[in-house]
Amino acid sequence: MENGNYFDDAHALSSANIGFEFEFFSPMMKGRLAEIISKELGKKVQVSEKYHSDLPVDRNTFKLEADYSGGSDMVELITGPMPYQEAIPVLYKILAIIKEYGYTNDRCAFQFNVSYDEMRKDVRTPLQHVDKLKFVLSLDEGLIYDKFGSRFGNVYAKSIKKIVPRNRYMILDNIQSIDPTMFRLPNEKYYGVNFTKLKDGYLEFRYLGGRDYEKKGSSIVKVIDYIVLHLYKILAGDSNYTKRDVEVLQNIMNQYKKVVRSFSNPDQFFMNYPDIHIMVDLKGWDENIKSLWSTIRDKIFDLIVEGGLRRGYFNYDTSIGKFQIKEGEFKDGMIISDVDLVECKLKRCSINNCRIFYSEINNSELNESQLFNNNRVEKSKIKDTSIEFSNTCIDCYVDSKGKKIGGKLVGGVLRNGNVTEYSEISSKTKIVKTKDESRQFISSKSFGDDNLKPVKIQKFKDLNY
């Protein structure tokens, strides 16, 4: 346990309520699996074939639902919040069930959420009002990654040590005191800490999971204890910024200012980033770039800070107002948005509203994008994204209602999409149809074929690269 004597820590832990989400694989029918879990835990377990169903959970009612995002046999067990003293034994029992009746791999996550007993007078600050910057600066992510290192850089559990000034080009030297209103913190779902849940009165922690996590019960509990105690101390009144907090923030700002100083003018940028080549309308004329520097620098800045870009070709097409990247490499939880990607390599990335050509994508998530020519996508989630005929998607989860699915799908899961006459779907691809969620105590549903209709492909003009 954290610093402090055993009885103080036990008192603090008793203030917390914990809920769990277990992703795992099992060849067993979900109805039978739910029956086993229900009997072992003495809890009601509902079954739904609907991914992210609306079935409510509470202390005595859990739900088991299909989670095809990781493959056709993946399921997710979601519990309601329970008092800490009850939650930990439940955790160990469920891990034992997974060991006996299922397994996990690198695509499986284990998440837990934390809330606090509002009647406890020692919890002085409501969780909704926690100082997020204090929490981020003082959280020891190294302790967590030491036990679950495979989750480092995961696109669904990115590090929260991503603090930037609200004025993106501000340089902060010699910080003496901290004003939290000056900084922007991660406030999206797919970070190690999901702060968007604060409005609902709890925090969700996404750091844990990976292959064989069901065999790491002791490590899971140590991380839970550390986070519960760390958060409790802040809520109980230990919320002042320490010298260590200032040092952590200054170190983050020191790394940040190296990027900021590169954007004062194009010459400075080219000196600091010699492997990033900038063009306007596919021409590298210095005067052209300087005249449009104020237009393009924000996007380049985002690609470096949010996307981790360090090499490649950046082009601004003035005729269509599009930013384009060729031969870029992105990895480890980076976010790439609103650009054309050509001959790029992307691993463990979040890709949003992009047109993609001749690229390799692995273990990533695509949202509201377009896969055009000759892309190869592996072990990724493809959501609300069209797939043209020359693309190959291997072991992917495709949920793109109303979008064209004209490429080659090898394995994986097709949940939604309009299959075209150019589609090539392997016999190993699981085609599922969304059914109404079940509210029975225990149930099992079988899947029928999806009613996917062919649509006609519209030819897209290649980029002029």
SEKENU-800992 format. One record per residue: residue in one letter; x, y, z of N, C-alpha, C in turn. Coordinates in steps of 0.1 Angstrom, whole numbers, padded with zeros to 4 digits, always signed. Layout:
N
AXYZXYZXYZ...
//
This chain:
465
M+0008-0012+0000+0000+0000+0000+0009+0013+0000E+0002+0024-0003+0010+0037-0003+0014+0040+0011N+0022+0051+0012+0028+0055+0024+0016+0057+0034G+0019+0056+0047+0009+0056+0057+0008+0042+0063N+0002+0042+0075+0001+0029+0082-0010+0021+0076Y-0011+0008+0079-0020-0001+0073-0035+0004+0077F-0037+0008+0089-0051+0011+0093-0056+0024+0086D-0047+0034+0084-0051+0046+0076-0054+0042+0062D-0046+0034+0056-0049+0029+0042-0062+0021+0041A-0064+0013+0051-0076+0005+0051-0088+0014+0052H-0087+0024+0060-0098+0033+0062-0101+0041+0049A-0090+0045+0042-0092+0052+0029-0098+0043+0019L-0093+0031+0018-0098+0022+0008-0113+0019+0010S-0117+0019+0022-0131+0016+0025-0141+0027+0020S-0136+0038+0017-0144+0049+0012-0148+0048-0003A-0141+0038-0010-0142+0037-0024-0152+0027-0029N-0159+0029-0040-0167+0020-0047-0160+0017-0061I-0159+0004-0064-0151-0001-0076-0161-0009-0085G-0160-0006-0098-0167-0014-0108-0156-0018-0119F-0160-0029-0126-0150-0035-0135-0156-0038-0149E-0147-0038-0159-0150-0042-0172-0139-0052-0177F-0143-0064-0179-0134-0075-0183-0136-0078-0198E-0126-0076-0206-0127-0081-0220-0119-0094-0221F-0125-0105-0227-0118-0118-0228-0125-0126-0239F-0118-0137-0242-0123-0146-0252-0128-0159-0245S-0139-0164-0250-0144-0177-0245-0152-0184-0256P-0149-0197-0259-0156-0205-0269-0170-0209-0264M-0172-0207-0251-0185-0211-0245-0197-0202-0249M-0208-0208-0250-0220-0200-0253-0222-0190-0241K-0226-0178-0245-0227-0167-0235-0237-0170-0225G-0248-0176-0228-0258-0180-0218-0252-0189-0207R-0245-0199-0212-0239-0209-0202-0228-0202-0194L-0220-0193-0200-0210-0186-0193-0216-0177-0183A-0227-0170-0186-0234-0161-0177-0239-0169-0165E-0244-0181-0167-0249-0189-0157-0238-0193-0147I-0226-0196-0152-0215-0200-0143-0211-0188-0135I-0210-0176-0141-0206-0164-0134-0216-0161-0123S-0229-0162-0127-0240-0159-0117-0239-0168-0105K-0237-0181-0108-0236-0191-0097-0224-0188-0088E-0213-0185-0094-0200-0183-0086-0201-0171-0078L-0207-0160-0083-0207-0147-0076-0219-0144-0068G-0230-0152-0071-0243-0149-0064-0249-0136-0069K-0246-0133-0082-0251-0120-0088-0260-0124-0100K-0269-0115-0103-0277-0116-0115-0269-0112-0127V-0268-0120-0137-0260-0117-0149-0269-0117-0162Q-0271-0106-0168-0279-0105-0180-0270-0106-0192V-0276-0111-0203-0268-0113-0215-0274-0105-0226S-0265-0098-0234-0270-0090-0245-0260-0093-0257E-0266-0094-0269-0258-0095-0281-0255-0082-0286K-0260-0071-0280-0258-0058-0285-0245-0052-0279Y-0236-0048-0287-0223-0042-0283-0226-0028-0276H-0221-0026-0264-0223-0014-0256-0238-0012-0254S-0245-0022-0249-0259-0022-0247-0263-0012-0236D-0276-0009-0236-0281+0001-0226-0286-0007-0213L-0284-0020-0212-0288-0027-0200-0281-0021-0188P-0288-0017-0178-0282-0011-0166-0275-0022-0157V-0265-0017-0150-0258-0026-0141-0258-0019-0127D-0257-0027-0117-0256-0022-0103-0248-0032-0095R-0249-0030-0082-0241-0039-0073-0244-0053-0074N-0257-0056-0077-0261-0070-0077-0265-0075-0091T-0264-0067-0101-0268-0070-0115-0257-0067-0124F-0251-0077-0130-0240-0074-0140-0245-0078-0154K-0237-0075-0164-0241-0079-0178-0229-0085-0186L-0233-0094-0194-0223-0101-0203-0227-0098-0217E-0219-0092-0225-0223-0089-0239-0212-0092-0249A-0217-0094-0261-0207-0096-0272-0199-0083-0274D-0186-0085-0276-0177-0074-0279-0168-0079-0291Y-0174-0077-0303-0167-0082-0315-0155-0074-0319S-0152-0063-0312-0141-0054-0316-0128-0061-0316G-0127-0072-0308-0114-0079-0307-0115-0093-0314G-0126-0097-0320-0127-0109-0326-0141-0116-0323S-0144-0126-0330-0158-0132-0329-0161-0139-0316D-0151-0143-0309-0153-0149-0296-0151-0140-0284M-0149-0127-0286-0146-0118-0275-0159-0114-0268V-0159-0114-0255-0171-0109-0247-0166-0099-0237E-0175-0092-0232-0172-0082-0221-0181-0084-0210L-0176-0085-0198-0184-0086-0186-0183-0073-0178I-0194-0067-0176-0194-0054-0169-0202-0055-0156T-0195-0050-0145-0201-0051-0132-0206-0037-0128G-0215-0037-0118-0218-0024-0112-0208-0020-0102P-0208-0008-0097-0199-0004-0086-0202-0011-0073M-0192-0016-0066-0193-0023-0053-0184-0017-0043P-0187-0017-0030-0178-0013-0020-0165-0020-0022Y-0154-0014-0019-0141-0019-0021-0139-0033-0015Q-0144-0035-0003-0142-0048+0004-0150-0059-0003E-0160-0056-0010-0167-0066-0018-0161-0068-0032A-0157-0056-0038-0152-0056-0052-0140-0065-0054I-0130-0065-0044-0118-0072-0046-0120-0087-0046P-0128-0093-0037-0130-0107-0039-0138-0111-0052V-0147-0102-0056-0154-0104-0069-0144-0104-0080L-0134-0095-0080-0124-0094-0090-0116-0107-0091Y-0112-0113-0080-0104-0125-0080-0112-0137-0085K-0125-0137-0082-0134-0148-0087-0135-0147-0102I-0137-0135-0107-0139-0134-0121-0126-0137-0129L-0115-0133-0124-0102-0137-0130-0100-0152-0130A-0105-0159-0120-0104-0173-0120-0113-0180-0130I-0125-0174-0132-0134-0179-0142-0128-0177-0156I-0122-0166-0159-0116-0163-0172-0105-0174-0174K-0097-0176-0164-0086-0186-0165-0092-0200-0169E-0103-0204-0163-0109-0217-0165-0117-0218-0178Y-0124-0208-0182-0133-0209-0193-0129-0200-0205G-0118-0193-0204-0115-0184-0215-0100-0181-0215Y-0097-0170-0222-0083-0165-0223-0083-0151-0227T-0071-0145-0226-0070-0131-0231-0057-0130-0240N-0057-0119-0248-0046-0116-0256-0043-0101-0256D-0034-0096-0264-0030-0082-0264-0042-0073-0267R-0052-0078-0273-0063-0069-0277-0074-0068-0266C-0071-0074-0255-0081-0074-0244-0077-0064-0233A-0087-0056-0229-0085-0046-0219-0092-0050-0206F-0087-0045-0195-0093-0046-0182-0094-0032-0177Q-0107-0027-0174-0109-0014-0170-0116-0014-0156F-0113-0004-0148-0120-0003-0136-0124+0012-0133N-0134+0014-0126-0139+0027-0123-0140+0029-0108V-0137+0042-0104-0136+0045-0090-0146+0056-0087S-0154+0055-0076-0162+0066-0071-0160+0065-0055Y-0165+0075-0049-0164+0075-0034-0177+0077-0027D-0178+0072-0015-0190+0073-0007-0192+0088-0003E-0202+0094-0009-0205+0108-0006-0209+0112+0008M-0212+0101+0016-0216+0104+0030-0204+0104+0039R-0192+0101+0033-0180+0101+0042-0175+0115+0043K-0174+0120+0056-0170+0134+0058-0155+0136+0055D-0147+0125+0055-0133+0127+0053-0130+0129+0038V-0140+0126+0029-0138+0129+0015-0144+0143+0013R-0136+0153+0015-0141+0166+0016-0145+0172+0002T-0138+0168-0008-0141+0174-0021-0148+0163-0030P-0160+0167-0035-0167+0157-0044-0157+0154-0056L-0158+0141-0060-0149+0137-0071-0151+0145-0083Q-0163+0150-0086-0165+0158-0098-0157+0171-0098H-0152+0175-0086-0145+0188-0085-0130+0185-0082V-0125+0173-0085-0111+0170-0082-0102+0179-0091D-0091+0183-0085-0081+0191-0093-0074+0181-0103K-0078+0182-0115-0073+0172-0125-0058+0174-0127L-0054+0187-0128-0039+0189-0130-0031+0183-0119K-0036+0185-0106-0029+0180-0095-0028+0164-0096F-0039+0158-0100-0039+0144-0101-0030+0139-0112V-0030+0146-0123-0021+0142-0135-0006+0143-0131L-0003+0155-0125+0011+0157-0122+0017+0147-0111S+0009+0143-0102+0014+0135-0091+0011+0120-0093L+0004+0116-0103+0002+0102-0106+0015+0096-0111D+0019+0085-0106+0031+0077-0110+0027+0067-0121E+0027+0071-0133+0024+0062-0144+0034+0051-0145G+0046+0054-0141+0057+0044-0142+0054+0032-0134L+0048+0034-0122+0044+0023-0113+0034+0014-0120I+0025+0020-0128+0015+0012-0135+0021+0005-0147Y+0029+0012-0155+0035+0005-0167+0046-0005-0163D+0051-0004-0151+0060-0014-0146+0054-0028-0145K+0041-0027-0142+0033-0040-0140+0026-0044-0153F+0023-0034-0161+0015-0037-0174+0022-0029-0185G+0034-0032-0188+0042-0025-0198+0037-0027-0212S+0030-0038-0215+0025-0040-0228+0014-0030-0232R+0009-0023-0222-0002-0013-0225+0004+0001-0228F+0017+0002-0227+0023+0015-0230+0021+0018-0244G+0017+0030-0248+0015+0034-0261+0002+0029-0268N-0006+0022-0260-0019+0017-0265-0028+0028-0269V-0034+0027-0281-0042+0037-0286-0055+0040-0278Y-0059+0030-0270-0071+0031-0261-0067+0035-0247A-0055+0037-0244-0051+0040-0230-0038+0049-0230K-0039+0060-0237-0028+0069-0239-0024+0075-0226S-0011+0079-0224-0006+0085-0212-0013+0099-0210I-0017+0102-0198-0023+0114-0194-0013+0125-0192K+0000+0122-0193+0010+0132-0191+0012+0141-0203K+0001+0145-0208+0000+0153-0221-0006+0167-0217I+0002+0175-0212-0002+0188-0207+0003+0199-0216V-0006+0207-0221-0001+0218-0230-0008+0231-0225P-0001+0242-0227-0007+0255-0224-0019+0258-0233R-0029+0265-0227-0040+0269-0235-0036+0278-0247N-0026+0286-0245-0020+0293-0256-0009+0284-0262R-0012+0277-0273-0003+0267-0278+0011+0271-0280Y+0014+0284-0283+0027+0289-0286+0034+0296-0274M+0028+0293-0262+0034+0300-0250+0046+0291-0245I+0056+0298-0241+0068+0292-0235+0069+0295-0221L+0069+0285-0212+0070+0287-0198+0083+0282-0192D+0091+0292-0187+0103+0289-0181+0103+0293-0166N+0111+0286-0158+0112+0289-0144+0098+0290-0137I+0090+0280-0138+0077+0280-0131+0079+0279-0116Q+0073+0289-0109+0074+0289-0094+0061+0285-0088S+0049+0288-0094+0036+0283-0089+0028+0279-0101I+0017+0272-0098+0009+0265-0108-0005+0271-0108D-0010+0276-0120-0023+0280-0122-0030+0270-0131P-0039+0261-0126-0044+0251-0135-0052+0256-0147T-0057+0268-0146-0065+0274-0157-0057+0277-0169M-0044+0276-0168-0035+0280-0179-0032+0268-0188F-0037+0256-0185-0033+0244-0192-0045+0236-0196R-0043+0228-0208-0053+0219-0213-0048+0205-0209L-0057+0197-0205-0055+0183-0201-0062+0173-0210P-0058+0161-0211-0066+0151-0219-0080+0150-0214N-0090+0152-0223-0104+0151-0219-0112+0143-0230E-0106+0132-0234-0112+0123-0243-0112+0109-0237K-0120+0100-0243-0122+0087-0237-0109+0078-0237Y-0102+0078-0248-0091+0068-0249-0078+0073-0243Y-0078+0076-0231-0066+0079-0223-0066+0069-0211G-0054+0068-0205-0053+0059-0193-0063+0063-0182V-0066+0076-0181-0077+0080-0172-0087+0087-0181N-0100+0083-0180-0110+0088-0188-0118+0099-0180F-0113+0112-0181-0119+0122-0173-0133+0126-0177T-0138+0122-0189-0151+0125-0193-0162+0119-0184K-0158+0109-0176-0168+0103-0167-0170+0110-0154L-0162+0121-0152-0163+0128-0140-0177+0134-0138K-0183+0138-0149-0197+0144-0148-0207+0134-0143D-0204+0121-0144-0212+0110-0139-0209+0106-0125G-0199+0112-0119-0195+0109-0105-0185+0099-0103Y-0178+0095-0114-0167+0085-0112-0156+0087-0122L-0145+0080-0120-0134+0081-0130-0131+0066-0135E-0128+0066-0148-0125+0053-0154-0110+0052-0157F-0104+0040-0154-0090+0038-0156-0088+0027-0166R-0081+0030-0177-0080+0021-0188-0066+0016-0190Y-0057+0018-0181-0043+0014-0183-0040-0001-0184L-0049-0009-0178-0046-0023-0176-0052-0032-0186G-0047-0045-0187-0051-0054-0197-0040-0061-0203G-0042-0067-0215-0031-0073-0222-0032-0089-0221R-0023-0095-0227-0023-0110-0227-0021-0115-0213D-0029-0125-0209-0028-0132-0196-0031-0122-0184Y-0038-0111-0186-0040-0103-0174-0048-0110-0163E-0055-0120-0167-0063-0128-0157-0054-0135-0147K-0041-0136-0150-0031-0143-0141-0023-0133-0133K-0028-0120-0133-0020-0109-0126-0029-0102-0116G-0037-0111-0109-0046-0105-0099-0039-0096-0089S-0027-0101-0084-0020-0093-0073-0016-0079-0079S-0011-0079-0091-0006-0067-0097-0018-0057-0100I-0029-0063-0104-0041-0055-0106-0046-0048-0093V-0046-0056-0082-0050-0050-0069-0041-0039-0065K-0028-0041-0067-0018-0031-0063-0020-0018-0070V-0023-0019-0083-0026-0007-0091-0039+0000-0086I-0049-0008-0084-0062-0003-0079-0060+0004-0065D-0053-0002-0056-0050+0003-0043-0042+0017-0044Y-0032+0017-0053-0024+0029-0055-0033+0040-0060I-0041+0038-0070-0049+0049-0075-0060+0053-0066V-0067+0044-0059-0077+0047-0049-0071+0056-0038L-0060+0052-0033-0053+0060-0022-0048+0073-0027H-0042+0073-0039-0037+0086-0044-0048+0096-0046L-0059+0091-0052-0071+0100-0054-0077+0104-0041Y-0078+0095-0032-0084+0098-0019-0077+0109-0012K-0063+0109-0012-0055+0119-0005-0058+0133-0011I-0060+0134-0024-0063+0147-0030-0077+0152-0026L-0087+0142-0026-0101+0146-0022-0102+0149-0007A-0093+0143+0001-0094+0144+0015-0087+0157+0020G-0081+0164+0011-0075+0177+0015-0060+0179+0011D-0054+0169+0007-0040+0170+0003-0039+0174-0012S-0043+0187-0014-0045+0191-0028-0035+0202-0032N-0027+0206-0023-0017+0217-0026-0006+0212-0036Y-0002+0220-0045+0009+0216-0054+0022+0216-0047T+0029+0205-0049+0042+0203-0042+0054+0208-0051K+0065+0208-0045+0077+0211-0053+0079+0201-0064R+0076+0188-0061+0077+0178-0071+0068+0180-0082D+0055+0185-0079+0046+0188-0090+0051+0198-0099V+0057+0209-0093+0063+0220-0101+0074+0214-0110E+0082+0205-0105+0093+0200-0113+0088+0191-0124V+0077+0184-0122+0072+0175-0132+0066+0184-0143L+0059+0195-0139+0053+0204-0149+0064+0211-0157Q+0074+0215-0150+0085+0222-0157+0092+0213-0167N+0094+0201-0164+0100+0191-0173+0091+0189-0185I+0078+0188-0183+0069+0187-0195+0070+0199-0204M+0070+0211-0197+0071+0224-0205+0084+0225-0212N+0095+0220-0206+0108+0221-0213+0108+0213-0226Q+0102+0201-0226+0100+0193-0238+0091+0200-0248Y+0081+0207-0243+0071+0213-0251+0078+0226-0258K+0086+0233-0251+0091+0246-0256+0101+0243-0268K+0107+0231-0268+0116+0228-0279+0108+0228-0292V+0095+0223-0291+0087+0223-0303+0082+0238-0306V+0078+0245-0296+0073+0258-0298+0083+0268-0305R+0095+0267-0300+0106+0276-0306+0109+0273-0320S+0105+0261-0325+0107+0258-0339+0097+0265-0348F+0087+0271-0343+0076+0276-0351+0076+0291-0352S+0087+0297-0347+0087+0312-0348+0088+0316-0362N+0095+0308-0371+0096+0311-0385+0100+0299-0392P+0098+0298-0405+0102+0286-0413+0116+0282-0412D+0125+0291-0412+0140+0288-0411+0143+0281-0399Q+0137+0285-0387+0140+0279-0375+0134+0264-0375F+0122+0263-0381+0116+0250-0382+0125+0240-0390F+0130+0245-0402+0138+0236-0410+0151+0232-0403M+0156+0241-0395+0168+0237-0388+0166+0226-0377N+0154+0227-0370+0151+0218-0360+0145+0205-0365Y+0138+0205-0376+0132+0193-0382+0136+0191-0396P+0149+0188-0398+0154+0186-0412+0148+0175-0420D+0141+0165-0413+0135+0154-0420+0121+0156-0423I+0115+0167-0420+0101+0170-0424+0102+0181-0435H+0098+0177-0447+0099+0185-0459+0085+0192-0461I+0085+0205-0463+0073+0212-0464+0071+0217-0479M+0060+0215-0484+0057+0220-0498+0043+0227-0498V+0041+0236-0508+0028+0241-0511+0025+0238-0525D+0014+0232-0528+0011+0227-0541+0022+0219-0548L+0028+0211-0539+0039+0202-0543+0052+0209-0548K+0053+0222-0544+0065+0229-0547+0072+0234-0534G+0085+0233-0533+0092+0236-0520+0098+0250-0520W+0092+0260-0528+0098+0273-0528+0097+0280-0515D+0108+0285-0510+0108+0291-0497+0099+0303-0495E+0098+0311-0505+0089+0323-0504+0075+0319-0503N+0071+0309-0511+0057+0304-0510+0054+0299-0497I+0063+0291-0491+0061+0286-0477+0060+0297-0467K+0069+0307-0468+0069+0318-0458+0056+0326-0459S+0051+0328-0471+0039+0336-0472+0027+0329-0467L+0027+0316-0466+0016+0308-0461+0019+0302-0447W+0030+0306-0441+0034+0299-0428+0023+0300-0418S+0017+0312-0417+0006+0313-0406-0006+0304-0409T-0008+0300-0422-0019+0291-0425-0016+0277-0422I-0003+0273-0424+0000+0258-0423+0006+0255-0410R+0012+0264-0402+0020+0260-0391+0011+0254-0380D-0001+0257-0378-0010+0251-0368-0011+0236-0371K-0014+0233-0383-0015+0219-0387-0002+0211-0385I+0009+0217-0389+0022+0210-0387+0024+0208-0372F+0021+0219-0364+0023+0218-0350+0015+0206-0344D+0002+0205-0348-0006+0194-0343+0000+0180-0347L+0005+0179-0359+0010+0167-0364+0023+0163-0356I+0030+0172-0351+0042+0170-0343+0038+0167-0329V+0030+0175-0323+0026+0174-0308+0016+0162-0306E+0006+0162-0314-0005+0152-0313-0002+0139-0320G+0005+0140-0332+0007+0129-0340+0021+0123-0339G+0031+0130-0333+0044+0125-0332+0052+0125-0345L+0048+0133-0355+0055+0133-0367+0069+0138-0366R+0079+0130-0372+0093+0134-0371+0100+0134-0385R+0093+0127-0395+0099+0127-0408+0087+0125-0418G+0090+0130-0430+0080+0128-0441+0078+0141-0449Y+0069+0141-0458+0066+0152-0467+0052+0158-0464F+0052+0171-0461+0040+0178-0458+0036+0187-0470N+0024+0186-0475+0020+0194-0486+0007+0201-0483Y+0006+0214-0487-0007+0221-0486-0012+0223-0500D-0023+0217-0503-0029+0219-0516-0039+0231-0516T-0035+0242-0521-0043+0254-0520-0056+0253-0528S-0056+0244-0539-0068+0244-0547-0080+0237-0540I-0077+0228-0531-0088+0221-0524-0087+0224-0509G-0077+0231-0504-0076+0234-0490-0073+0222-0481K-0065+0213-0487-0062+0200-0480-0048+0200-0475F-0046+0194-0463-0032+0191-0458-0029+0176-0461Q-0017+0174-0466-0014+0160-0470+0000+0156-0465I+0001+0144-0461+0014+0138-0456+0017+0126-0464K+0030+0126-0468+0035+0114-0475+0047+0108-0468E+0047+0095-0467+0059+0088-0461+0061+0092-0446G+0050+0095-0439+0051+0098-0425+0050+0085-0417E+0056+0085-0405+0055+0074-0396+0049+0079-0383F+0039+0072-0378+0032+0075-0366+0030+0063-0358K+0031+0064-0344+0030+0052-0336+0027+0056-0321D+0023+0046-0314+0022+0047-0299+0012+0057-0294G+0000+0055-0298-0011+0063-0292-0013+0077-0297M-0007+0080-0309-0008+0093-0314-0021+0095-0321I-0025+0108-0323-0037+0112-0329-0035+0119-0342I-0040+0115-0353-0039+0121-0366-0053+0124-0371S-0055+0137-0374-0068+0141-0378-0068+0151-0390D-0078+0149-0399-0081+0159-0409-0069+0161-0419V-0063+0150-0423-0052+0151-0434-0054+0140-0443D-0048+0141-0455-0046+0130-0464-0033+0123-0461L-0034+0110-0460-0022+0102-0457-0018+0093-0469V-0006+0095-0474-0001+0088-0485+0012+0080-0482E+0012+0067-0484+0024+0059-0482+0029+0061-0468C+0020+0061-0458+0024+0063-0444+0024+0050-0437K+0030+0049-0425+0030+0038-0416+0024+0042-0403L+0014+0036-0399+0007+0040-0386+0005+0028-0377K+0010+0028-0365+0009+0017-0356+0004+0023-0342R-0007+0017-0337-0013+0020-0325-0017+0035-0325C-0024+0039-0335-0028+0053-0336-0043+0055-0337S-0048+0067-0334-0062+0071-0336-0062+0080-0349I-0070+0075-0359-0070+0082-0372-0084+0087-0374N-0085+0100-0375-0099+0106-0376-0100+0115-0388N-0111+0113-0396-0114+0122-0407-0103+0123-0417C-0097+0112-0421-0085+0112-0430-0089+0104-0443R-0083+0109-0454-0083+0101-0466-0070+0094-0467I-0070+0081-0470-0058+0073-0468-0055+0065-0481F-0042+0065-0485-0037+0059-0498-0024+0052-0496Y-0023+0040-0501-0011+0032-0501-0003+0032-0488S-0011+0030-0477-0005+0031-0463-0006+0017-0456E+0002+0016-0446+0001+0004-0437-0003+0008-0423I-0014+0002-0419-0020+0006-0406-0021-0007-0397N-0017-0006-0384-0017-0017-0376-0022-0014-0362N-0030-0022-0356-0035-0020-0342-0039-0005-0339S-0047+0000-0348-0052+0014-0347-0067+0015-0348E-0072+0027-0346-0086+0029-0348-0089+0040-0358L-0097+0037-0368-0101+0046-0378-0115+0051-0376N-0117+0064-0376-0130+0070-0375-0133+0080-0386E-0145+0078-0392-0150+0088-0402-0140+0091-0412S-0133+0081-0417-0122+0083-0427-0126+0075-0440Q-0117+0076-0450-0119+0069-0462-0106+0062-0466L-0107+0048-0468-0096+0040-0473-0097+0039-0488F-0089+0046-0495-0089+0047-0509-0080+0036-0515N-0069+0039-0520-0061+0030-0528-0051+0022-0521N-0052+0008-0522-0041-0001-0518-0036+0001-0504N-0045+0002-0494-0040+0003-0480-0041-0011-0475R-0032-0014-0465-0033-0027-0458-0035-0024-0443V-0046-0028-0438-0050-0025-0424-0051-0039-0416E-0044-0039-0405-0044-0051-0397-0048-0049-0382K-0056-0058-0377-0059-0058-0362-0064-0044-0358S-0073-0038-0365-0077-0024-0362-0092-0024-0361K-0097-0013-0355-0112-0010-0355-0114+0000-0366I-0123-0003-0375-0127+0006-0386-0141+0010-0384K-0143+0023-0380-0157+0027-0377-0161+0039-0386D-0173+0038-0391-0178+0049-0399-0169+0053-0410T-0162+0043-0416-0152+0045-0426-0154+0037-0439S-0154+0043-0451-0156+0036-0463-0143+0028-0467I-0145+0017-0474-0133+0009-0478-0135+0006-0493E-0126+0012-0501-0127+0010-0516-0121-0004-0519F-0123-0008-0532-0121-0022-0536-0106-0026-0535S-0096-0018-0536-0082-0022-0536-0076-0023-0523N-0084-0022-0512-0078-0023-0498-0080-0037-0493T-0070-0040-0483-0071-0053-0476-0071-0050-0461C-0081-0056-0455-0083-0055-0440-0082-0069-0434I-0072-0071-0426-0069-0084-0420-0072-0083-0405D-0081-0092-0400-0084-0094-0386-0089-0080-0380C-0098-0074-0388-0103-0061-0383-0117-0061-0379Y-0121-0052-0371-0135-0050-0367-0141-0038-0375V-0151-0041-0383-0157-0031-0392-0171-0028-0388D-0173-0016-0384-0186-0011-0380-0189+0002-0387S-0193+0002-0400-0194+0014-0408-0208+0014-0415K-0218+0017-0407-0232+0017-0412-0233+0027-0423G-0239+0023-0434-0241+0032-0446-0229+0035-0454K-0217+0029-0451-0205+0032-0458-0202+0020-0467K-0195+0023-0478-0192+0012-0488-0181+0003-0483I-0183-0010-0484-0173-0019-0480-0169-0027-0493G-0159-0022-0500-0156-0027-0513-0143-0034-0514G-0136-0036-0503-0123-0042-0503-0123-0056-0499K-0112-0061-0495-0110-0075-0492-0109-0076-0476L-0118-0084-0470-0118-0086-0456-0113-0100-0453V-0103-0102-0446-0097-0115-0442-0099-0117-0427G-0107-0126-0423-0109-0128-0409-0116-0116-0403G-0116-0114-0390-0122-0103-0383-0137-0103-0383V-0143-0092-0381-0157-0091-0379-0163-0080-0388L-0174-0082-0395-0181-0072-0402-0195-0070-0395R-0196-0059-0388-0208-0056-0381-0218-0048-0389N-0213-0038-0396-0222-0029-0404-0214-0024-0416G-0221-0022-0427-0215-0017-0439-0223-0022-0452N-0221-0015-0463-0228-0018-0475-0218-0025-0484V-0219-0038-0485-0210-0046-0493-0213-0043-0508T-0202-0042-0516-0204-0039-0530-0200-0051-0539E-0202-0049-0552-0199-0060-0561-0184-0063-0561Y-0176-0053-0556-0161-0055-0556-0156-0061-0543S-0165-0064-0533-0161-0069-0520-0156-0083-0522E-0146-0087-0513-0141-0100-0512-0140-0104-0497I-0150-0111-0492-0151-0114-0478-0148-0128-0475S-0138-0131-0467-0133-0145-0465-0143-0153-0457S-0142-0166-0458-0151-0174-0450-0149-0173-0435K-0137-0168-0431-0134-0167-0417-0138-0154-0411T-0144-0145-0420-0149-0132-0415-0163-0135-0408K-0164-0130-0396-0177-0132-0389-0186-0120-0393I-0198-0123-0398-0208-0113-0402-0219-0114-0391V-0221-0103-0385-0231-0102-0374-0241-0092-0377K-0253-0094-0371-0264-0085-0373-0268-0081-0359T-0269-0068-0357-0274-0062-0344-0288-0066-0341K-0290-0072-0330-0303-0076-0325-0307-0067-0313D-0320-0067-0311-0325-0060-0299-0319-0067-0287E-0315-0058-0277-0308-0064-0265-0318-0071-0257S-0313-0081-0250-0322-0090-0242-0322-0085-0228R-0333-0086-0222-0334-0082-0208-0337-0094-0199Q-0335-0106-0204-0337-0118-0196-0325-0120-0187F-0328-0128-0177-0318-0130-0167-0306-0137-0173I-0308-0148-0181-0298-0154-0189-0304-0158-0202S-0297-0155-0213-0302-0158-0226-0290-0160-0235S-0293-0167-0247-0283-0169-0257-0290-0167-0270K-0283-0159-0279-0289-0156-0292-0279-0162-0303S-0285-0166-0314-0277-0169-0325-0277-0158-0336F-0267-0158-0344-0267-0147-0354-0271-0152-0368G-0278-0144-0375-0281-0146-0389-0272-0138-0397D-0274-0140-0410-0265-0133-0420-0270-0118-0420D-0260-0109-0422-0264-0095-0423-0270-0092-0436N-0280-0084-0436-0286-0080-0449-0278-0068-0455L-0267-0072-0462-0258-0062-0467-0261-0061-0482K-0263-0049-0487-0267-0047-0501-0255-0041-0508P-0254-0045-0521-0243-0040-0529-0246-0026-0534V-0235-0018-0535-0237-0004-0540-0226-0002-0551K-0228+0008-0559-0219+0010-0570-0207+0019-0565I-0195+0015-0569-0183+0023-0565-0182+0035-0574Q-0179+0047-0567-0175+0059-0575-0160+0060-0576K-0155+0061-0588-0140+0062-0589-0135+0075-0584F-0123+0073-0577-0117+0085-0570-0104+0088-0578K-0102+0101-0580-0090+0105-0587-0078+0105-0578D-0067+0098-0582-0055+0097-0574-0049+0111-0571L-0043+0111-0559-0035+0124-0556-0023+0125-0565N-0020+0138-0568-0009+0141-0577+0004+0140-0570Y+0009+0128-0566+0022+0127-0559+0031+0120-0568
//
